[in-house]
Structures are given as C-alpha cells and as structure tokens.
C-alpha cells in the first residue's frame, strides 16, 4: 500500500497535519476502507474474536501467539503484576490534590529505578520488549492504585487467579467481575490498544529518538494524554450524559446539544482528526454492547436514550459521528468505573502500543529534530546601533 503524501519538504503544516513522521509496521488508519489495521489484521475483528493479552502479544511481538506462547505471556503478566512495596509508599506520599494521571505518570517514572541501570539504558529490541512487558503487566496495579490512594482508599493487590482484564476491573471496582462485564471491558482495552500516531504515541517516539528509556517515553505519553485536546474525551462524555440526566433526561437532550452548539461549544466524543466525518470503527463496535449493560444501573436505560438522542442530533446538525470515547464513556459509567479513571485506563491499554513504537523507534532510530518557520524580527543589536 502506498503511503499518503504529506506536505512538501520545508513547508509548514500546523499540527504536523499530513506529515509522515515515521515508517512503521505496527498499525495504520485506513480511512478509505474504514479499517484500523494492526500488524495486518483488522482491529475490530481482533476485538471481537480475541482477548486483550492476545492482541497485546500481536502488537508487541508482531505475530499472534501460539497456545504455548500465549500461556507464557499470560503467566508473565500475572507474575509481574504486583508493584514493589516502595511504589505503594510513594502513592501514599502524594498530596490528596494529585490528579490520577499525575499519580500514574509519577509511578511509571519511579519504576525505572528498579531496573538494572545498564539494562534500563539498553535500547536493543529484546531489552525493550522485556522492560515493556513488565511495565504493561504492572499498569493495572499502577492505574487502580493511583486512583485509590489519591482518594484516601487503601491500596489493592492484584489477584493472581484472574486474567489481565478481569484483574484490572477487579482492582478498580473491588469486586470480581462477571463474565459479561469482564468481556466488554476487555474489548474496550483492545479498542484502545493501538491507533497509529496520535499525539501521545508521537511524544513517546520523539522521546525514544533520544535513546531515552521506555519508562521515560511512556511517562511522556502520559503527560501528552493528560491534555484535554488529546485525552479526557471519555470522561467528558460521562459528565455530559450525567448532566443531561440531571436536567431532565432524554426529553431535554436535544435542547442541551443545540444550546451548546449555539454557543460554539464542543460536544465531546464526536469527530476525529483522522476520520473527520466518518464513523470510528471502534465506536461502531462498542455501541452494540451498551444495551447489554444498561440494566446494571437504575438510570442506565435513560442514559442510553440520552446517548442515542445526542448522537442523532450531532449527525443531523454537524454531520459528525461518534469516536471511540463516546460509547466507551457510557460503558465505563455503566460498569461502575470512577470517571477520573477513564483516561488512565486508556493509557494502561495503550501501553502495549507504546512499547511496540518505542522498540521500533530504537531499532531504526533517527533523532527527531525539525526546523521552524521563523517570523520574528531580524537585525537587532544589543547597543541599538545598526
């Protein structure tokens, strides 16, 4: 498949739009065919037919695992899921005003100190994948405990009898999930696992291009994802749906959206920088599972009606379809997941993709060093003389 052609060399493209920043074999957004291609597979087919660890293995290692490889990978994820005791002490030292993503990012950086210094600096493929899988295994415990400690809750340890996604949801909610909840949550993680070159992945690759270690690159991605122009849309969706519910429910949803649009305010969860006015394939997948979860909360059916009304109004008024954050925001709400955990969960799921990108960057590295279009003054001198 021919690569799309970006701006001419030396030209300026705001936000680097259309610029090809890397050659990759990891993933590609095939907008024309409405596919997210991951290592040659359709991500939506993977999400429907497989579980997150299988897709994580594919993203990281480049091929689907055999039964033995998957068993070994799952065993590694379970055996390395626990955090060092010092990480829990660090969580406890954080001010209660700390945001969950900041706590998550801080502990990611902290864990670099538990690597052998020589191995930490080793940019080889094998070293990166070893460190990366260890970090992926720990991300559920990092994420859940980032939330718990900044909210004054006691830390929770991983349950060694549960699989990756089940254990993640258990540590978040404090209860072992049923099969339906675990499966839908698992699919959401797969939908978030890899998505070509969003800002956070680009940030990780830029950091990796200095030959910085994988912990620094993932921490940089976390800092990028914290920004509201990149992360947080799933959280904003949940807040919006709850606000409409409080104002009167589905009967006022259309008026709510129209008022927002009249004030030129954004309705989060709609549109995408790459998909533009096409349906995000991940949103298409996840919306079908909302009815299965709606009965889990008394207000669930009404929230679903609000969800449908907002989607209809946005299509009619703006020609915009939902992106993945729109259905996932409601799904996480129905699963009882605290709202300020939504974006940290995204980062935990995306860690597999970040590991693959850092390893790929290091394998064929060139330091990112772009130029600028200068529009400042010329010819100034300290003494004011020409």
Beta strands, then each sheet from edge to edge (+ up, - down):
strand 1: 27-30
strand 2: 35-38
strand 3: 41-42
sheet 1: 1+ 2- 3+
end
